[in-house]
């Protein structure tokens, strides 16, 4: 039997262009190339963007956005959220959108309504948001495998949107148009705030003289994340979930001395934790009284 043809041997199914060669755009384009599509052009302004193109899409022409769209059957608009609406309006007004062209944006905030100017010009709109953090380097391709995308599209285009995600080795998760802001808020709170909380803990441990705070935290935080994803609120532990009001009061007191901003964040998260622990039956109502008094600014 003859060997199966490689990706390089197969004819490309779609010509792909990228407007905005940031960390996300080059990686998704490279993933589509691995699936057999052909990346024909990118737009890149900064030196960092050009380096990413050289690493992940070597030999791909760097062109202006209108030229990228002219060359592509599938155009990725991988630009910041605040830039996206104006970009779409400008491209549509200039007549740069081709009827039947697949136009994909990767914003978590927006669904397909933001692409309406292009849709009126005949484009086929898709919103494919990767629920992943990117470095813009080759290792991101491996991270895409098994990751999820928030997918929004007109119903007739849903199979195309989901197929593109599957081709990149990822899992499509459908999100209704009107729920995109809530979907994105959930991801931002989980991912971005997690990084902030971890780094705050690292800084506080350094104040305690711990030489390798990352080493100390890694097993604990890894286990906490795994438990939370597996068991939900049943994984809650610590002084708030136990109702140890005195311990929480001591935490707040020392944090106010070291960093009032950190103390305020601690109190806000402790209140939310207490509410969830109460609802889950972990925190007893009688223990919650003194705890909530401490969190409200009282003393035990």
Phi, psi and omega per residue, in radians:
X1 nan 2.470 3.132
X2 -1.388 2.661 3.141
X3 -1.184 2.624 3.095
X4 -1.164 2.515 -3.138
X5 -1.155 2.526 3.096
X6 -1.368 3.006 3.096
X7 -1.016 -0.682 -3.112
X8 -1.138 -0.448 -3.109
X9 -1.460 -0.324 -3.057
X10 -1.500 2.490 3.060
X11 -1.174 2.397 -3.141
X12 -1.156 2.454 -3.136
X13 -1.509 -0.602 3.133
X14 -2.394 2.505 2.966
X15 -1.532 2.269 -3.002
X16 -1.999 2.330 3.024
X17 -2.112 2.644 -3.107
X18 -2.189 2.096 3.030
X19 -1.781 1.809 -3.090
X20 1.835 1.523 -3.074
X21 -1.508 0.969 3.059
X22 -1.421 -2.870 -3.081
X23 -1.100 -0.635 -3.086
X24 -1.369 -0.830 -2.998
X25 -1.037 -0.802 -3.091
X26 -1.195 -0.613 -3.126
X27 -1.204 -0.800 3.128
X28 -1.123 -0.685 3.100
X29 -1.095 -0.720 3.112
X30 -1.135 -0.642 3.107
X31 -1.152 -0.706 3.088
X32 -1.152 -0.624 3.089
X33 -1.115 -0.701 3.093
X34 -1.088 -0.498 3.139
X35 -1.442 -0.049 3.071
X36 1.926 -0.036 3.060
X37 -1.428 2.893 -3.092
X38 -2.044 2.094 3.089
X39 -1.448 2.051 -2.983
X40 -1.829 -0.360 -3.102
X41 -2.927 2.640 3.057
X42 -2.424 2.734 2.948
X43 -1.892 2.303 -3.115
X44 -2.577 2.271 -3.080
X45 -1.866 -0.860 -3.036
X46 -1.402 2.832 3.066
X47 -1.097 -0.658 3.139
X48 -1.110 -0.716 3.112
X49 -1.100 -0.731 3.140
X50 -1.148 -0.626 3.091
X51 -1.156 -0.671 3.099
X52 -1.106 -0.718 3.104
X53 -1.083 -0.763 3.141
X54 -1.075 -0.643 -3.092
X55 -1.351 -0.809 -2.985
X56 -1.764 -0.415 -3.120
X57 -2.294 0.980 -3.038
X58 -1.036 2.380 3.112
X59 1.466 -0.050 -3.138
X60 -1.325 2.261 3.140
X61 -1.094 2.416 3.054
X62 -1.751 2.019 -3.022
X63 -2.260 3.004 3.039
X64 -1.279 2.682 -3.093
X65 -0.887 -0.771 3.117
X66 -1.051 -0.627 3.119
X67 -1.238 -0.604 3.085
X68 -1.078 -0.827 -3.141
X69 -1.126 -0.629 -3.136
X70 -1.121 -0.476 -3.079
X71 -1.608 -0.192 -2.916
X72 -1.989 2.441 2.950
X73 -1.474 -0.496 3.080
X74 -2.196 2.064 -3.117
X75 -1.945 2.179 3.058
X76 -1.623 2.121 3.063
X77 -1.765 1.599 -3.049
X78 -1.917 1.250 -3.113
X79 -2.124 2.867 3.113
X80 -1.004 2.649 -3.092
X81 -0.908 -0.797 -3.059
X82 -1.218 -0.341 -3.137
X83 -1.523 -0.472 -2.970
X84 -1.000 -0.879 -3.092
X85 -1.019 -0.788 -3.139
X86 -1.143 -0.648 3.104
X87 -1.083 -0.823 -3.122
X88 -1.092 -0.783 3.132
X89 -1.077 -0.734 -3.127
X90 -1.148 -0.765 3.133
X91 -1.125 -0.705 3.135
X92 -1.185 -0.757 -3.122
X93 -1.117 -0.557 -3.122
X94 -1.448 -0.065 -3.133
X95 1.324 0.449 -3.090
X96 -1.527 -0.070 -3.121
X97 -1.624 2.276 3.125
X98 -1.695 2.366 3.064
X99 -0.988 2.353 -3.137
X100 1.488 -0.029 -3.141
X101 -1.344 2.323 3.050
X102 -1.355 2.136 -3.119
X103 -2.045 2.033 -3.028
X104 -2.061 2.222 2.947
X105 -1.965 2.800 -3.041
X106 -2.056 0.320 3.131
X107 -1.289 2.365 3.047
X108 -1.326 -0.538 -3.060
X109 -1.195 -0.688 -2.995
X110 -1.756 2.617 2.915
X111 -1.639 -2.442 -3.109
X112 -1.646 -0.163 -3.131
X113 -1.075 -0.545 3.137
X114 -1.112 -0.346 3.130
X115 -1.624 0.136 -3.074
X116 -0.913 -0.754 3.118
X117 -1.014 -0.669 3.115
X118 -1.297 -0.625 3.121
X119 -1.094 -0.682 3.106
X120 -1.143 -0.409 3.098
X121 -1.523 0.032 3.063
X122 1.856 0.023 3.131
X123 -1.254 2.762 3.082
X124 -1.834 1.887 -2.942
X125 -1.541 2.383 3.074
X126 -2.405 2.439 3.029
X127 -2.011 1.965 -3.101
X128 -2.192 1.766 -3.079
X129 -1.842 2.011 3.110
X130 -1.325 2.167 3.104
X131 -1.468 1.228 -3.043
X132 -2.715 2.612 3.019
X133 -1.654 2.512 -2.987
X134 -2.132 2.542 3.006
X135 -1.812 -0.322 -3.049
X136 1.435 0.242 3.131
X137 -1.972 3.022 -3.010
X138 -1.060 -0.545 -3.111
X139 -1.106 -0.344 3.105
X140 -1.103 -0.497 3.138
X141 -1.084 -0.693 3.103
X142 -1.205 -0.599 -3.138
X143 -1.204 -0.459 3.108
X144 -1.169 -0.502 -3.096
X145 -1.178 2.037 -3.105
X146 1.546 -0.114 3.064
X147 -1.323 3.025 -3.130
X148 -2.020 2.664 3.007
X149 -2.092 2.392 2.934
X150 -1.426 2.040 -3.005
X151 -1.941 2.267 3.012
X152 -2.398 2.345 -3.120
X153 -2.859 2.782 2.950
X154 -1.006 2.513 -3.027
X155 -0.909 -0.714 3.131
X156 -1.120 -0.402 -3.123
X157 -1.673 -0.039 -3.101
X158 -0.993 -0.775 3.133
X159 -1.055 -0.633 3.125
X160 -1.169 -0.800 -3.128
X161 -1.049 -0.820 -3.101
X162 -1.190 -0.621 3.118
X163 -1.126 -0.700 3.117
X164 -1.075 -0.714 3.126
X165 -1.130 -0.795 3.141
X166 -1.077 -0.678 3.126
X167 -1.074 -0.502 3.109
X168 -1.460 0.078 3.113
X169 1.481 0.249 -3.033
X170 -1.987 3.090 -3.042
X171 -1.989 2.068 3.122
X172 -1.336 2.321 3.071
X173 -2.115 2.053 -3.046
X174 -1.278 2.340 3.092
X175 -2.282 2.189 3.128
X176 -1.171 2.600 -3.066
X177 -0.877 -0.869 -3.033
X178 -1.263 -0.220 -3.115
X179 -1.744 0.046 -3.123
X180 -1.033 -0.774 3.132
X181 -1.054 -0.693 3.127
X182 -1.187 -0.734 3.073
X183 -0.978 -0.816 -3.093
X184 -1.229 -0.636 3.091
X185 -1.074 -0.694 3.133
X186 -1.088 -0.761 -3.139
X187 -1.191 -0.734 -3.129
X188 -1.123 -0.730 3.133
X189 -1.108 -0.742 -3.114
X190 -1.234 -0.783 -3.036
X191 -1.493 -0.986 -3.055
X192 -1.162 -0.768 -3.125
X193 -1.228 -0.511 3.059
X194 -1.063 -0.777 3.116
X195 -1.064 -0.715 3.118
X196 -1.106 -0.801 -3.138
X197 -1.085 -0.750 3.132
X198 -1.089 -0.805 -3.099
X199 -1.199 -0.558 3.030
X200 -1.106 -0.761 3.123
X201 -1.096 -0.718 3.097
X202 -1.033 -0.816 -3.119
X203 -1.092 -0.733 -3.132
X204 -1.148 -0.692 3.123
X205 -1.151 -0.619 3.073
X206 -1.090 -0.639 3.085
X207 -1.096 -0.467 3.135
X208 -1.474 -0.019 3.138
X209 1.561 0.146 3.104
X210 -1.271 2.136 -3.028
X211 -1.345 -0.565 -3.134
X212 -2.211 1.262 -3.092
X213 -1.085 -0.584 3.128
X214 -1.098 -0.705 3.120
X215 -1.115 -0.707 3.138
X216 -1.157 -0.716 -3.038
X217 -1.388 -0.539 -2.968
X218 -0.944 -0.889 -3.135
X219 -1.121 -0.706 -3.122
X220 -1.132 -0.878 -3.091
X221 -1.211 -0.628 3.088
X222 -1.074 -0.773 3.119
X223 -1.160 -0.689 -3.136
X224 -1.113 -0.763 3.117
X225 -1.122 -0.783 3.136
X226 -1.074 -0.778 3.135
X227 -1.098 -0.752 -3.119
X228 -1.103 -0.741 -3.136
X229 -1.212 -0.524 -3.122
X230 -1.468 -0.702 -2.949
X231 -2.018 -0.062 3.141
X232 1.123 -2.447 -3.082
X233 -1.182 -0.294 3.079
X234 -1.120 -0.307 3.129
X235 -1.466 -0.112 -3.132
X236 -1.056 2.343 3.103
X237 -2.556 -3.112 3.121
X238 1.711 3.118 -3.002
X239 -1.119 -0.584 3.138
X240 -1.185 -0.859 -3.139
X241 -1.106 -0.511 3.126
X242 -1.477 -0.278 -3.090
X243 1.422 0.439 3.137
X244 -1.404 1.416 -3.033
X245 -1.092 -0.647 -3.135
X246 -1.115 -0.709 3.121
X247 -1.144 -0.763 3.131
X248 -1.094 -0.694 3.107
X249 -1.084 -0.703 3.112
X250 -1.135 -0.702 3.100
X251 -1.038 -0.851 -3.081
X252 -1.103 -0.694 -3.114
X253 -1.084 -0.834 -3.091
X254 -1.259 -0.610 3.120
X255 -1.170 -0.616 3.099
X256 -1.120 -0.566 3.101
X257 -1.249 -0.683 -3.044
X258 -1.471 -0.783 -3.056
X259 -2.770 1.742 3.118
X260 -0.980 -0.626 3.124
X261 -1.128 -0.721 3.103
X262 -1.143 -0.681 3.104
X263 -1.070 -0.747 3.135
X264 -1.098 -0.717 3.112
X265 -1.155 -0.712 3.112
X266 -1.027 -0.803 -3.121
X267 -1.103 -0.771 -3.131
X268 -1.083 -0.788 3.138
X269 -1.213 -0.606 3.115
X270 -1.142 -0.672 3.089
X271 -1.096 -0.770 3.132
X272 -1.149 -0.701 3.100
X273 -1.095 -0.750 3.122
X274 -1.069 -0.748 3.117
X275 -1.061 -0.762 -3.116
X276 -1.228 -0.674 3.118
X277 -1.147 -0.662 3.063
X278 -1.099 -0.839 -3.115
X279 -1.098 -0.544 -3.131
X280 -1.488 -0.084 -3.141
X281 1.406 0.190 3.134
X282 -1.458 -0.650 3.140
X283 -1.728 2.097 -3.114
X284 -1.298 2.464 -3.103
X285 -0.959 -0.674 -3.117
X286 -1.183 -0.567 3.101
X287 -1.336 -0.449 -3.095
X288 -1.241 -0.441 -3.063
X289 -1.052 -0.931 -3.135
X290 -1.152 -0.654 3.139
X291 -1.094 -0.838 -3.122
X292 -1.162 -0.503 3.062
X293 -1.134 -0.761 3.094
X294 -1.088 -0.783 -3.112
X295 -1.183 -0.424 3.104
X296 -1.476 -0.069 3.104
X297 1.896 0.036 3.133
X298 -1.495 -3.038 3.127
X299 -2.229 2.663 -3.099
X300 -1.522 nan nan
